[in-house]
């Protein structure tokens, strides 16, 4: 079939190029896994499986990536299928497509790539959390004023503020891990939408492709995109919180605030103003994150009100946007994580300004409640009266003004010395007395930081387990598909049984066996299957899902 040039130019050419970049490797892995399963189930003969394996081995991925779309086939799937048919003939090559459809192949490829993107974003948040925790350890005693409604509010510590960001990222990790668990389910075997009458083994292909297990309902396996929307939504929540933090950082870099200073590697000067020191890297993080958030909203909009079934709206045209969104989200997070390693706070200057604007007046009211047994509303009125009086007459001492304000509210004066009031109204005292759970007192932020470091270790262990499981699946696929070189497919399959499936009822239980597999070195196998463990570890540094 030859397609109209307008259709080729507007749709098929771009889709072919996108598929080569994003889905060639998952597609080939699916071919190997499906062939292994067909042979193990006796759906294809040992001899045919051997020839099909040789045909798959003959597909040169680098050459495929160089191919330019000419309109002679519909998409990448048919292009690769033609290579297989040419290698072993229609009678043998056509058997590979038994008990499957492009529909379930596509949905499986999308999930395989999606889980990579989720893991890459999670890894980027680990870097940001570690950068923040390092700053927290250095600035538990650094007191500064924070704002509510854009106005100076109360003193806290840099550590206390940053811990709020860390805990938000911890919740982001929970959401992303949950999305990963529901993404990492195998639709292969759902075929067009109703499954197949052949005696396939969906558990086997799930194991070989690194999934926790097969999806359920075959119609839903093709029709639903909630797994995608869940991970996109989790990323959108992360980006929204990240953007608010980045906005604070940019405000703090202004001369008017002058809270934080970034290293030379993350600032730029001006072509005309020699004095400029612009935190452009942080601006880029805001812009990239905003773009990613817009892409996330576009993804949701693209599938909104589409038919609940197999439909292109969720497929070729959408998937590159998903990839771009996760890539940009990861870039934004990693950039801020790196910049924060150079962040410097002037602790002495920050504390000197922390009590400006009566930011500690709440503590005076609290002290009157504790010392004098007053209702808080009365103590609040006295503290407010002191402030008003001081602003009207700065010549009188704070003790005299407090006596006057308390007389007006209570009918009798309260006696405090100027020294006592100075201690009560100091920013350091304000922070130190707030020792309750989650408060800014240094001993409490130290406890919270230890807990967050432990949580980071736990989350990284989960990540290592998840990537280790994928590496273990890669090795298993290599071993099982290698056995297809032998005519004794059945006996080879029996000698390499697939490990039983453990349903992941929590974020980590799915990877119990995989953790033990992490220590096993990666073996040789098909040139086009999942990432090796080494590449997965590299993903922590470069999470972009580049072509393998």
Secondary structure, DSSP 4 states (H G I P E B T S, - for coil): -PPPHHHIIIIIHHHHHHHHHHTHHHHHHHHHHHHHHHHHTTSS-HHHHHHHHHHHHT--HHHHHHPPP-SSSSSHHHHHHHHHHHHHHHHHHGGGGTT--HHHHHHHHHHHHHHHHHHHHHHHHHHHHHHHHHHHHH-SS-EEEEEETTEEEEEEEHHHHHHHHHHHHHHHHHHHHHHHHHHS-B-TT-TTTT--SS---HHHHHHHTT-SSB-S-HHHHHH--HHHHHHHHHHHHHHHHHHHHHHHHHHHTSTTT--EE--GGG-B--SS-TT--B-HHHHHHHHHHHHHHHHHHHHHHHHTT--SSS-GGGTHHHHHHHHHHHHHHHHHHHHHHHHHTT-EE-HHHHHHHHTTTTTTHHHHHHHHHHHH---HHHHHHHHHHHHHHHHH-TTS-HHHHHHHHHHHHHSS-----HHHHHHHT-HHHHHHT--STT-SSHHHHHHHHHHHHHHHHHHHHHHHHHHHHHHHHHHHHHHHHHGGGSS-HHHHHHHSPPPPP---SSTTGGGHHHHHHTTSPPPP--TTSSPPHHHHHHHTT--S----
